Amino acid sequence: EGAVNIIVKTDTVSSGEALIEAIKKVSEKTYSSVYIVNFGVGAINESDLALAHNTKSLVYGLHVKLESSALNQAQKLGVKIKLFDVIYKLLEELKEYADSGRPIKMKTEKIGEALVLKVFDIKNLGIVAGSRVTEGYCSRLGSVVVYRGKKRIAEGKITSLQKEKNPAKEVRKGFECAFMIESFQDWQVDDRVECFLEMPE
């Protein structure tokens, strides 16, 4: 977890105090904590930018402008300046920035089922299960668990998914498809296939 350094400029001391309190609350909930390097009142000037450059900070302004001489300097130093007229917009943007490094947690979710109708051997490719999707959908990016009767006989990632002999990203309920999975070829008619996909939590 890193920290996000910011310099805050507002039009009045009281709006600055309200903003700082709100930023502290945001910081408690974000992945990277937010550290206020400096707070000031008035337009954003060259000394703000020099400090931002030295401390690797972002400059956030609320109800303030940027001094014209500071604009060139910001471009030269590569300092990011963000100006807002509405406090909650500033907080939203800051929250998003401080959360951008958060790792995405994934969960595996069942997305559909299919029934094997026929099995065929394609030259140079291998054994393919010709199936009908009976529930939900099957995704090329997913994995499957294969059941024969009540017995779980295989599982694996889908390596090829086709619909009407063309590669498909996904095939929905009611349609027929053909697929292969890694390290399993012993398909039989009436095998039941459950399809799973990794999704963000």
N, CA, C and O of each residue as an XYZ file, in Angstrom:
804
protein
N       0.848     -1.188      0.000
C       0.000      0.000      0.000
C       0.881      1.233      0.000
O       1.720      1.405      0.884
N       0.692      2.091     -0.988
C       1.445      3.333     -1.009
C       0.645      4.426     -0.352
O      -0.428      4.193      0.205
N       1.191      5.632     -0.430
C       0.426      6.788      0.037
C       0.312      7.752     -1.128
O       1.192      7.818     -1.986
N      -0.765      8.486     -1.148
C      -0.954      9.519     -2.162
C      -0.696     10.854     -1.477
O      -1.382     11.208     -0.518
N       0.296     11.597     -1.971
C       0.600     12.917     -1.413
C      -0.190     13.979     -2.166
O      -0.227     13.983     -3.397
N      -0.819     14.876     -1.418
C      -1.551     15.954     -2.089
C      -1.265     17.295     -1.424
O      -0.954     17.373     -0.236
N      -1.381     18.343     -2.228
C      -1.335     19.719     -1.735
C      -2.713     20.297     -2.010
O      -3.239     20.164     -3.115
N      -3.298     20.941     -0.998
C      -4.678     21.420     -1.124
C      -4.698     22.946     -1.046
O      -4.109     23.547     -0.147
N      -5.392     23.560     -2.013
C      -5.611     25.018     -1.969
C      -7.120     25.281     -2.061
O      -7.803     24.727     -2.921
N      -7.631     26.139     -1.158
C      -9.060     26.490     -1.208
C      -9.204     28.009     -1.140
O      -8.231     28.728     -0.914
N     -10.437     28.484     -1.339
C     -10.671     29.931     -1.358
C     -10.745     30.533      0.046
O     -10.409     31.701      0.239
N     -11.185     29.736      1.027
C     -11.269     30.260      2.406
C     -10.729     29.222      3.385
O     -10.648     28.035      3.068
N     -10.363     29.684      4.574
C      -9.857     28.772      5.607
C     -10.944     27.782      6.010
O     -10.673     26.597      6.201
N     -12.184     28.276      6.139
C     -13.255     27.386      6.616
C     -13.560     26.275      5.605
O     -13.787     25.132      6.001
N     -13.567     26.599      4.297
C     -13.817     25.521      3.327
C     -12.631     24.560      3.297
O     -12.791     23.369      3.032
N     -11.434     25.095      3.574
C     -10.241     24.241      3.659
C     -10.336     23.260      4.815
O     -10.004     22.083      4.675
N     -10.795     23.757      5.967
C     -10.917     22.879      7.145
C     -11.946     21.777      6.889
O     -11.733     20.620      7.250
N     -13.062     22.150      6.264
C     -14.103     21.153      5.950
C     -13.555     20.106      4.979
O     -13.818     18.911      5.114
N     -12.789     20.582      4.002
C     -12.230     19.666      2.998
C     -11.218     18.702      3.630
O     -11.202     17.510      3.322
N     -10.380     19.238      4.515
C      -9.353     18.388      5.155
C     -10.016     17.288      5.990
O      -9.582     16.136      5.969
N     -11.067     17.653      6.723
C     -11.806     16.644      7.507
C     -12.361     15.552      6.589
O     -12.258     14.361      6.880
N     -12.950     15.989      5.475
C     -13.548     15.034      4.533
C     -12.476     14.141      3.899
O     -12.699     12.949      3.688
N     -11.322     14.720      3.601
C     -10.229     13.930      2.999
C      -9.742     12.871      3.991
O      -9.436     11.745      3.598
N      -9.669     13.235      5.286
C      -9.240     12.250      6.302
C     -10.187     11.052      6.320
O      -9.752      9.909      6.460
N     -11.489     11.323      6.176
C     -12.476     10.226      6.161
C     -12.305      9.356      4.923
O     -12.396      8.131      4.991
N     -12.055     10.006      3.794
C     -11.827      9.254      2.549
C     -10.603      8.355      2.718
O     -10.614      7.189      2.325
N      -9.549      8.919      3.308
C      -8.280      8.203      3.455
C      -8.408      6.928      4.289
O      -7.684      5.956      4.072
N      -9.341      6.947      5.246
C      -9.538      5.749      6.092
C     -10.092      4.579      5.290
O      -9.909      3.423      5.669
N     -10.767      4.873      4.183
C     -11.449      3.813      3.442
C     -10.746      3.409      2.153
O     -11.133      2.422      1.529
N      -9.728      4.147      1.746
C      -9.103      3.840      0.450
C      -7.913      2.913      0.625
O      -7.362      2.767      1.716
N      -7.538      2.292     -0.485
C      -6.423      1.332     -0.479
C      -5.114      2.036     -0.140
O      -4.370      1.572      0.724
N      -4.824      3.158     -0.814
C      -3.641      3.961     -0.479
C      -4.093      5.083      0.442
O      -5.122      5.713      0.200
N      -3.327      5.336      1.499
C      -3.742      6.429      2.375
C      -3.378      7.767      1.718
O      -2.445      7.857      0.920
N      -4.139      8.790      2.077
C      -3.939     10.121      1.498
C      -3.226     10.988      2.534
O      -3.681     11.110      3.671
N      -2.101     11.592      2.130
C      -1.321     12.424      3.049
C      -1.329     13.863      2.527
O      -0.908     14.125      1.401
N      -1.816     14.795      3.362
C      -1.846     16.208      2.955
C      -0.495     16.830      3.300
O      -0.179     17.049      4.469
N       0.290     17.109      2.271
C       1.636     17.669      2.448
C       1.542     19.127      2.892
O       2.297     19.584      3.750
N       0.591     19.847      2.280
C       0.458     21.264      2.604
C      -0.952     21.738      2.283
O      -1.607     21.237      1.369
N      -1.400     22.721      3.064
C      -2.714     23.310      2.796
C      -2.554     24.828      2.761
O      -1.866     25.397      3.608
N      -3.183     25.486      1.789
C      -3.099     26.942      1.716
C      -4.385     27.530      1.173
O      -5.246     26.821      0.651
N      -4.497     28.870      1.309
C      -5.668     29.592      0.814
C      -5.221     30.465     -0.361
O      -4.170     31.105     -0.313
N      -6.043     30.478     -1.420
C      -5.752     31.354     -2.558
C      -5.367     30.571     -3.801
O      -5.373     29.340     -3.813
N      -5.032     31.315     -4.844
C      -4.714     30.702     -6.143
C      -3.483     29.795     -6.038
O      -2.618     29.984     -5.183
N      -3.433     28.820     -6.922
C      -2.275     27.904     -6.964
C      -1.119     28.637     -7.637
O      -1.254     29.144     -8.751
N       0.021     28.686     -6.944
C       1.147     29.479     -7.457
C       2.401     28.629     -7.674
O       2.390     27.413     -7.484
N       3.467     29.296     -8.073
C       4.698     28.573     -8.428
C       5.307     27.839     -7.236
O       5.871     26.756     -7.398
N       5.196     28.423     -6.036
C       5.807     27.732     -4.881
C       5.028     26.460     -4.534
O       5.611     25.486     -4.059
N       3.694     26.467     -4.772
C       2.914     25.228     -4.592
C       3.439     24.140     -5.526
O       3.574     22.977     -5.147
N       3.731     24.556     -6.756
C       4.168     23.581     -7.763
C       5.560     23.051     -7.457
O       5.839     21.868     -7.655
N       6.435     23.930     -6.973
C       7.789     23.483     -6.614
C       7.708     22.451     -5.493
O       8.395     21.430     -5.529
N       6.866     22.724     -4.501
C       6.684     21.784     -3.385
C       6.086     20.459     -3.894
O       6.506     19.374     -3.493
N       5.096     20.585     -4.787
C       4.466     19.381     -5.342
C       5.492     18.530     -6.085
O       5.496     17.303     -5.984
N       6.351     19.200     -6.823
C       7.381     18.489     -7.597
C       8.345     17.761     -6.652
O       8.694     16.602     -6.879
N       8.765     18.449     -5.601
C       9.746     17.878     -4.664
C       9.166     16.762     -3.815
O       9.900     15.871     -3.385
N       7.863     16.793     -3.564
C       7.253     15.788     -2.685
C       6.409     14.779     -3.481
O       5.701     13.949     -2.912
N       6.509     14.880     -4.827
C       5.707     13.998     -5.709
C       4.229     14.030     -5.322
O       3.601     12.995     -5.101
N       3.698     15.241     -5.249
C       2.304     15.413     -4.833
C       1.415     15.819     -6.006
O       1.877     16.364     -7.009
N       0.132     15.536     -5.843
C      -0.886     16.082     -6.742
C      -1.395     17.365     -6.107
O      -1.439     17.482     -4.882
N      -1.780     18.328     -6.937
C      -2.315     19.580     -6.397
C      -3.827     19.613     -6.633
O      -4.289     19.519     -7.770
N      -4.590     19.746     -5.545
C      -6.044     19.827     -5.634
C      -6.490     21.228     -5.230
O      -6.144     21.721     -4.157
N      -7.264     21.856     -6.109
C      -7.790     23.186     -5.795
C      -9.307     23.156     -5.719
O      -9.968     22.536     -6.553
N      -9.862     23.840     -4.698
C     -11.327     23.934     -4.566
C     -11.701     25.422     -4.586
O     -11.264     26.187     -3.727
N     -12.510     25.824     -5.572
C     -12.931     27.228     -5.751
C     -11.745     28.169     -5.951
O     -11.828     29.349     -5.609
N     -10.649     27.661     -6.501
C      -9.500     28.553     -6.742
C      -9.047     28.420     -8.195
O      -9.397     27.473     -8.899
N      -8.240     29.428     -8.620
C      -7.698     29.399     -9.974
C      -6.201     29.107     -9.913
O      -5.598     29.005     -8.844
N      -5.646     28.981    -11.078
C      -4.211     28.733    -11.210
C      -3.592     30.037    -11.686
O      -4.054     30.601    -12.678
N      -2.559     30.533    -11.009
C      -1.876     31.746    -11.485
C      -1.280     31.460    -12.857
O      -0.779     30.363    -13.107
N      -1.337     32.468    -13.761
C      -0.921     32.204    -15.152
C       0.538     31.764    -15.241
O       0.876     30.917    -16.069
N       1.408     32.327    -14.398
C       2.826     31.934    -14.437
C       3.002     30.478    -13.993
O       3.974     29.818    -14.362
N       2.039     29.987    -13.187
C       2.161     28.621    -12.657
C       1.828     27.567    -13.721
O       2.266     26.421    -13.623
N       1.056     27.963    -14.733
C       0.633     26.981    -15.742
C       1.835     26.411    -16.501
O       1.954     25.199    -16.676
N       2.733     27.318    -16.954
C       3.934     26.866    -17.676
C       4.797     25.988    -16.797
O       5.332     24.970    -17.236
N       4.922     26.401    -15.547
C       5.768     25.645    -14.626
C       5.209     24.242    -14.381
O       5.958     23.270    -14.284
N       3.882     24.154    -14.284
C       3.244     22.850    -14.062
C       3.585     21.911    -15.215
O       3.880     20.734    -15.008
N       3.539     22.455    -16.446
C       3.858     21.620    -17.616
C       5.326     21.218    -17.608
O       5.669     20.079    -17.924
N       6.198     22.170    -17.240
C       7.638     21.889    -17.200
C       7.971     20.803    -16.171
O       8.742     19.883    -16.444
N       7.373     20.932    -14.989
C       7.692     20.009    -13.887
C       6.890     18.717    -13.954
O       7.204     17.746    -13.265
N       5.842     18.708    -14.796
C       5.000     17.509    -14.891
C       4.134     17.307    -13.652
O       3.838     16.175    -13.268
N       3.728     18.418    -13.027
C       2.874     18.325    -11.835
C       1.409     18.271    -12.277
O       0.988     19.025    -13.155
N       0.643     17.376    -11.661
C      -0.785     17.278    -12.003
C      -1.596     18.191    -11.099
O      -1.489     18.146     -9.873
N      -2.414     19.024    -11.743
C      -3.268     19.950    -10.990
C      -4.721     19.600    -11.287
O      -5.094     19.408    -12.445
N      -5.526     19.517    -10.257
C      -6.944     19.202    -10.446
C      -7.775     20.267     -9.749
O      -7.696     20.445     -8.533
N      -8.578     20.975    -10.550
C      -9.392     22.077    -10.006
C     -10.859     21.671     -9.943
O     -11.391     21.084    -10.885
N     -11.511     21.991     -8.820
C     -12.922     21.615     -8.630
C     -13.714     22.793     -8.081
O     -13.182     23.650     -7.375
N     -15.010     22.812     -8.427
C     -15.922     23.809     -7.853
C     -16.855     23.167     -6.832
O     -17.510     23.859     -6.053
N     -16.907     21.826     -6.845
C     -17.837     21.113     -5.962
C     -17.027     20.143     -5.106
O     -16.259     19.338     -5.633
N     -17.196     20.219     -3.792
C     -16.347     19.438     -2.880
C     -16.504     17.925     -3.110
O     -15.513     17.195     -3.092
N     -17.738     17.455     -3.325
C     -17.905     15.998     -3.423
C     -17.267     15.447     -4.708
O     -16.837     14.295     -4.750
N     -17.211     16.288     -5.757
C     -16.547     15.848     -7.002
C     -15.048     15.649     -6.747
O     -14.443     14.688     -7.223
N     -14.471     16.574     -5.991
C     -13.054     16.472     -5.629
C     -12.815     15.188     -4.825
O     -11.873     14.441     -5.090
N     -13.684     14.950     -3.841
C     -13.518     13.769     -2.982
C     -13.679     12.473     -3.771
O     -12.954     11.503     -3.549
N     -14.644     12.470     -4.702
C     -14.866     11.279     -5.544
C     -13.622     10.968     -6.369
O     -13.183      9.821     -6.454
N     -13.062     12.023     -6.979
C     -11.888     11.868     -7.828
C     -10.691     11.378     -7.009
O      -9.928     10.517     -7.447
N     -10.550     11.944     -5.822
C      -9.447     11.576     -4.939
C      -9.588     10.121     -4.490
O      -8.607      9.380     -4.439
N     -10.814      9.726     -4.167
C     -11.064      8.344     -3.731
C     -10.696      7.368     -4.844
O     -10.045      6.349     -4.612
N     -11.127      7.705     -6.053
C     -10.839      6.838     -7.194
C      -9.326      6.707     -7.406
O      -8.816      5.617     -7.663
N      -8.622      7.836     -7.293
C      -7.161      7.836     -7.490
C      -6.472      7.007     -6.404
O      -5.570      6.222     -6.696
N      -6.897      7.184     -5.159
C      -6.262      6.476     -4.034
C      -6.610      4.988     -4.032
O      -5.926      4.186     -3.396
N      -7.681      4.624     -4.750
C      -8.087      3.214     -4.826
C      -7.542      2.518     -6.066
O      -7.698      1.307     -6.218
N      -6.896      3.288     -6.966
C      -6.542      2.714     -8.272
C      -5.513      1.582     -8.165
O      -5.412      0.756     -9.072
N      -4.750      1.537     -7.069
C      -3.754      0.468     -6.940
C      -4.276     -0.796     -6.261
O      -3.543     -1.771     -6.089
N      -5.555     -0.766     -5.878
C      -6.107     -1.897     -5.122
C      -6.176     -3.145     -5.997
O      -6.714     -3.087     -7.103
N      -5.639     -4.280     -5.522
C      -5.750     -5.501     -6.330
C      -7.207     -5.962     -6.398
O      -7.949     -5.853     -5.422
N      -7.601     -6.472     -7.547
C      -8.992     -6.925     -7.712
C      -9.098     -8.355     -7.194
O      -8.347     -9.236     -7.615
N     -10.032     -8.574     -6.282
C     -10.263     -9.936     -5.790
C     -11.188    -10.650     -6.772
O     -12.189    -10.090     -7.221
N     -10.838    -11.893     -7.097
C     -11.648    -12.648     -8.053
C     -12.374    -13.785     -7.342
O     -11.877    -14.345     -6.365
N     -13.559    -14.114     -7.849
C     -14.249    -15.301     -7.353
C     -14.731    -16.106     -8.562
O     -15.006    -15.550     -9.625
N     -14.825    -17.418     -8.377
C     -15.299    -18.275     -9.462
C     -16.787    -18.490     -9.296
O     -17.255    -18.913     -8.238
N     -17.527    -18.195    -10.353
C     -18.982    -18.276    -10.264
C     -19.526    -19.198    -11.350
O     -19.057    -19.181    -12.488
N     -20.522    -20.003    -10.981
C     -21.173    -20.855    -11.984
C     -22.023    -19.975    -12.894
O     -22.819    -19.165    -12.419
N     -21.849    -20.138    -14.211
C     -22.584    -19.272    -15.140
C     -23.563    -20.053    -16.020
O     -24.450    -19.467    -16.641
N     -23.396    -21.386    -16.070
C     -24.316    -22.126    -16.933
C     -24.088    -23.626    -16.902
O     -23.201    -24.127    -16.212
N     -24.925    -24.341    -17.679
C     -24.793    -25.797    -17.802
C     -25.013    -26.190    -19.257
O     -25.710    -25.504    -20.005
N     -24.410    -27.299    -19.638
C     -24.613    -27.830    -20.988
C     -24.716    -29.347    -20.913
O     -24.244    -29.970    -19.963
N     -25.345    -29.932    -21.936
C     -25.498    -31.388    -22.012
C     -24.836    -31.868    -23.299
O     -25.073    -31.320    -24.375
N     -24.002    -32.899    -23.172
C     -23.301    -33.419    -24.359
C     -24.274    -34.256    -25.204
O     -24.876    -35.213    -24.717
N     -24.413    -33.869    -26.486
C     -25.327    -34.561    -27.401
C     -24.582    -35.538    -28.297
O     -25.096    -36.610    -28.618
N     -23.369    -35.169    -28.701
C     -22.571    -36.081    -29.530
C     -21.088    -35.789    -29.343
O     -20.694    -34.691    -28.950
N     -20.284    -36.792    -29.633
C     -18.836    -36.676    -29.444
C     -18.178    -36.942    -30.780
O     -18.476    -37.945    -31.429
N     -17.283    -36.054    -31.204
C     -16.595    -36.353    -32.464
C     -15.106    -36.075    -32.379
O     -14.639    -35.255    -31.589
N     -14.386    -36.784    -33.217
C     -12.929    -36.708    -33.238
C     -12.528    -35.898    -34.464
O     -12.744    -36.328    -35.598
N     -11.952    -34.743    -34.238
C     -11.550    -33.898    -35.365
C     -10.058    -34.060    -35.585
O      -9.250    -33.909    -34.668
N      -9.715    -34.373    -36.828
C      -8.323    -34.631    -37.197
C      -7.451    -33.419    -36.825
O      -7.823    -32.267    -37.048
N      -6.291    -33.720    -36.256
C      -5.312    -32.702    -35.828
C      -5.782    -31.831    -34.658
O      -5.075    -30.915    -34.238
N      -6.967    -32.119    -34.142
C      -7.483    -31.281    -33.063
C      -7.756    -32.106    -31.816
O      -7.290    -31.774    -30.726
N      -8.518    -33.189    -31.984
C      -8.807    -34.034    -30.819
C     -10.290    -34.285    -30.665
O     -11.075    -34.060    -31.586
N     -10.660    -34.754    -29.486
C     -12.054    -35.132    -29.216
C     -12.831    -33.901    -28.771
O     -12.439    -33.201    -27.837
N     -13.938    -33.653    -29.456
C     -14.750    -32.465    -29.197
C     -16.125    -32.890    -28.689
O     -16.709    -33.852    -29.187
N     -16.639    -32.162    -27.690
C     -17.968    -32.443    -27.151
C     -18.977    -31.511    -27.821
O     -18.935    -30.295    -27.635
N     -19.881    -32.100    -28.600
C     -20.970    -31.320    -29.191
C     -22.097    -31.267    -28.180
O     -22.616    -32.308    -27.779
N     -22.490    -30.057    -27.756
C     -23.403    -29.919    -26.623
C     -24.488    -28.887    -26.888
O     -24.402    -28.083    -27.816
N     -25.519    -28.938    -26.038
C     -26.522    -27.870    -26.038
C     -26.449    -27.182    -24.678
O     -26.412    -27.840    -23.639
N     -26.428    -25.849    -24.700
C     -26.425    -25.102    -23.439
C     -27.857    -25.130    -22.884
O     -28.796    -24.666    -23.531
N     -28.002    -25.684    -21.673
C     -29.340    -25.875    -21.096
C     -29.692    -24.814    -20.050
O     -30.853    -24.654    -19.676
N     -28.671    -24.098    -19.587
C     -28.891    -23.080    -18.551
C     -27.820    -22.011    -18.686
O     -26.656    -22.333    -18.926
N     -28.195    -20.735    -18.536
C     -27.197    -19.664    -18.517
C     -26.410    -19.585    -19.813
O     -26.984    -19.501    -20.899
N     -25.076    -19.612    -19.686
C     -24.220    -19.576    -20.884
C     -22.874    -20.211    -20.567
O     -22.522    -20.397    -19.403
N     -22.124    -20.542    -21.620
C     -20.746    -21.021    -21.464
C     -19.808    -20.001    -22.105
O     -20.106    -19.457    -23.168
N     -18.681    -19.747    -21.457
C     -17.748    -18.731    -21.933
C     -16.419    -19.360    -22.327
O     -15.928    -20.281    -21.674
N     -15.848    -18.840    -23.413
C     -14.538    -19.312    -23.885
C     -13.458    -19.080    -22.828
O     -12.452    -19.788    -22.798
N     -13.669    -18.086    -21.962
C     -12.668    -17.758    -20.944
C     -12.858    -18.571    -19.661
O     -12.102    -18.428    -18.700
N     -13.892    -19.434    -19.670
C     -14.239    -20.136    -18.442
C     -13.601    -21.509    -18.312
O     -12.728    -21.899    -19.086
N     -14.073    -22.223    -17.302
C     -13.646    -23.601    -17.079
C     -14.912    -24.421    -16.839
O     -15.991    -23.873    -16.614
N     -14.759    -25.738    -16.890
C     -15.941    -26.595    -16.710
C     -15.653    -27.727    -15.734
O     -14.508    -28.125    -15.517
N     -16.744    -28.230    -15.153
C     -16.695    -29.474    -14.375
C     -17.639    -30.441    -15.087
O     -18.773    -30.091    -15.413
N     -17.154    -31.664    -15.324
C     -17.936    -32.650    -16.086
C     -18.479    -33.711    -15.133
O     -17.740    -34.294    -14.340
N     -19.802    -33.949    -15.232
C     -20.450    -34.987    -14.416
C     -20.989    -36.081    -15.328
O     -21.554    -35.805    -16.386
N     -20.806    -37.329    -14.897
C     -21.434    -38.473    -15.578
C     -22.358    -39.101    -14.550
O     -21.902    -39.713    -13.584
N     -23.669    -38.947    -14.763
C     -24.601    -39.319    -13.699
C     -24.349    -38.372    -12.535
O     -24.368    -37.153    -12.709
N     -24.115    -38.925    -11.352
C     -23.850    -38.052    -10.198
C     -22.350    -37.894     -9.947
O     -21.930    -37.144     -9.066
N     -21.546    -38.620    -10.746
C     -20.110    -38.653    -10.473
C     -19.382    -37.536    -11.224
O     -19.579    -37.316    -12.419
N     -18.552    -36.862    -10.481
C     -17.719    -35.801    -11.090
C     -16.516    -36.477    -11.723
O     -15.733    -37.122    -11.026
N     -16.356    -36.340    -13.037
C     -15.284    -37.126    -13.682
C     -14.123    -36.291    -14.219
O     -13.047    -36.826    -14.483
N     -14.334    -34.984    -14.384
C     -13.227    -34.170    -14.910
C     -13.497    -32.697    -14.680
O     -14.630    -32.278    -14.444
N     -12.429    -31.926    -14.755
C     -12.582    -30.476    -14.769
C     -11.398    -29.884    -15.516
O     -10.329    -30.491    -15.589
N     -11.597    -28.703    -16.066
C     -10.491    -28.082    -16.790
C     -10.916    -26.804    -17.476
O     -12.102    -26.494    -17.589
N      -9.910    -26.068    -17.932
C     -10.181    -24.826    -18.661
C     -10.625    -25.141    -20.078
O     -10.146    -26.095    -20.691
N     -11.546    -24.334    -20.598
C     -11.973    -24.503    -21.990
C     -10.839    -24.021    -22.898
O     -10.333    -22.910    -22.738
N     -10.449    -24.870    -23.854
C      -9.386    -24.477    -24.780
C      -9.946    -24.069    -26.133
O      -9.274    -23.384    -26.905
N     -11.180    -24.487    -26.426
C     -11.802    -24.114    -27.695
C     -13.314    -24.155    -27.517
O     -13.856    -25.116    -26.971
N     -13.995    -23.103    -27.982
C     -15.459    -23.061    -27.932
C     -15.947    -22.599    -29.295
O     -15.527    -21.559    -29.802
N     -16.854    -23.401    -29.890
C     -17.351    -23.060    -31.222
C     -18.872    -23.092    -31.260
O     -19.522    -23.857    -30.548
N     -19.414    -22.234    -32.117
C     -20.852    -22.234    -32.367
C     -21.011    -22.240    -33.885
O     -20.508    -21.352    -34.573
N     -21.710    -23.242    -34.397
C     -21.875    -23.406    -35.847
C     -20.524    -23.354    -36.573
O     -20.369    -22.671    -37.584
N     -19.556    -24.096    -36.026
C     -18.210    -24.257    -36.601
C     -17.365    -22.984    -36.617
O     -16.306    -22.947    -37.243
N     -17.833    -21.941    -35.929
C     -17.033    -20.712    -35.816
C     -16.644    -20.496    -34.360
O     -17.424    -20.788    -33.454
N     -15.424    -19.979    -34.135
C     -15.025    -19.695    -32.749
C     -16.014    -18.717    -32.103
O     -16.456    -17.758    -32.736
N     -16.349    -18.970    -30.852
C     -17.320    -18.108    -30.153
C     -16.763    -17.699    -28.800
O     -16.054    -18.464    -28.146
N     -17.098    -16.470    -28.388
C     -16.695    -16.004    -27.045
C     -17.591    -16.633    -25.997
O     -17.136    -17.047    -24.931
N     -18.885    -16.698    -26.323
C     -19.817    -17.341    -25.397
C     -21.011    -17.890    -26.176
O     -21.349    -17.404    -27.255
N     -21.637    -18.916    -25.601
C     -22.815    -19.516    -26.228
C     -23.905    -19.586    -25.160
O     -23.686    -20.077    -24.053
N     -25.095    -19.078    -25.526
C     -26.166    -18.944    -24.534
C     -27.153    -20.112    -24.576
O     -27.146    -20.935    -25.491
N     -28.005    -20.148    -23.541
C     -29.011    -21.192    -23.355
C     -29.838    -21.398    -24.632
O     -30.264    -20.441    -25.278
N     -30.049    -22.672    -24.973
C     -30.873    -23.011    -26.132
C     -30.061    -23.235    -27.399
O     -30.566    -23.802    -28.368
N     -28.794    -22.791    -27.399
C     -27.955    -22.956    -28.589
C     -27.011    -24.143    -28.430
O     -26.678    -24.558    -27.320
N     -26.592    -24.672    -29.577
C     -25.621    -25.767    -29.552
C     -24.220    -25.215    -29.717
O     -24.002    -24.184    -30.354
N     -23.276    -25.931    -29.124
C     -21.876    -25.514    -29.241
C     -20.998    -26.759    -29.221
O     -21.464    -27.864    -28.941
N     -19.736    -26.558    -29.519
C     -18.775    -27.662    -29.441
C     -17.574    -27.127    -28.686
O     -17.106    -26.021    -28.957
N     -17.075    -27.906    -27.743
C     -15.893    -27.401    -27.049
C     -14.934    -28.514    -26.645
O     -15.271    -29.698    -26.605
N     -13.725    -28.063    -26.350
C     -12.683    -28.960    -25.838
C     -12.191    -28.356    -24.533
O     -12.216    -27.140    -24.343
N     -11.739    -29.241    -23.627
C     -11.094    -28.719    -22.424
C      -9.711    -29.346    -22.296
O      -9.433    -30.406    -22.857
N      -8.853    -28.663    -21.544
C      -7.483    -29.156    -21.413
C      -7.475    -30.500    -20.678
O      -8.236    -30.713    -19.733
N      -6.620    -31.378    -21.122
C      -6.335    -32.670    -20.484
C      -7.549    -33.566    -20.195
O      -7.553    -34.313    -19.216
N      -8.573    -33.488    -21.047
C      -9.676    -34.460    -20.930
C     -10.295    -34.666    -22.314
O     -10.659    -33.709    -22.998
N     -10.408    -35.970    -22.718
C     -10.983    -36.248    -24.037
C     -12.026    -37.367    -23.976
O     -12.640    -37.709    -24.987
N     -12.218    -37.929    -22.789
C     -13.052    -39.126    -22.669
C     -14.542    -38.776    -22.539
O     -15.206    -39.199    -21.593
N     -15.055    -37.999    -23.500
C     -16.444    -37.564    -23.438
C     -17.416    -38.690    -23.766
O     -17.094    -39.598    -24.532
N     -18.606    -38.625    -23.181
C     -19.694    -39.524    -23.573
C     -20.979    -38.709    -23.717
O     -21.155    -37.671    -23.080
N     -21.876    -39.215    -24.578
C     -23.188    -38.579    -24.728
C     -23.879    -38.570    -23.365
O     -23.753    -39.522    -22.594
N     -24.603    -37.499    -23.072
C     -25.325    -37.280    -21.808
C     -24.438    -36.841    -20.646
O     -24.934    -36.691    -19.529
N     -23.128    -36.629    -20.876
C     -22.323    -35.997    -19.819
C     -22.912    -34.608    -19.564
O     -23.300    -33.898    -20.491
N     -22.967    -34.243    -18.280
C     -23.477    -32.912    -17.918
C     -22.290    -32.012    -17.578
O     -21.396    -32.398    -16.825
N     -22.300    -30.835    -18.133
C     -21.160    -29.936    -17.981
C     -21.608    -28.668    -17.256
O     -22.552    -28.001    -17.679
N     -20.922    -28.342    -16.163
C     -21.193    -27.075    -15.479
C     -20.095    -26.084    -15.867
O     -18.908    -26.404    -15.805
N     -20.507    -24.876    -16.268
C     -19.551    -23.858    -16.725
C     -19.316    -22.823    -15.633
O     -20.257    -22.361    -14.989
N     -18.059    -22.466    -15.434
C     -17.676    -21.493    -14.420
C     -16.833    -20.387    -15.037
O     -16.176    -20.578    -16.060
N     -16.868    -19.211    -14.384
C     -16.079    -18.071    -14.868
C     -15.560    -17.309    -13.671
O     -16.265    -17.138    -12.676
N     -14.292    -16.842    -13.774
C     -13.726    -15.997    -12.723
C     -14.216    -14.570    -12.911
O     -14.102    -14.014    -14.003
N     -14.760    -13.974    -11.855
C     -15.268    -12.595    -11.960
C     -14.751    -11.781    -10.774
O     -14.421    -12.333     -9.725
N     -14.686    -10.451    -10.960
C     -14.295     -9.629     -9.807
C     -15.352     -9.717     -8.719
O     -16.548     -9.772     -9.006
N     -14.902     -9.729     -7.461
C     -15.869     -9.797     -6.343
C     -16.669     -8.516     -6.248
O     -17.526     -8.387     -5.374
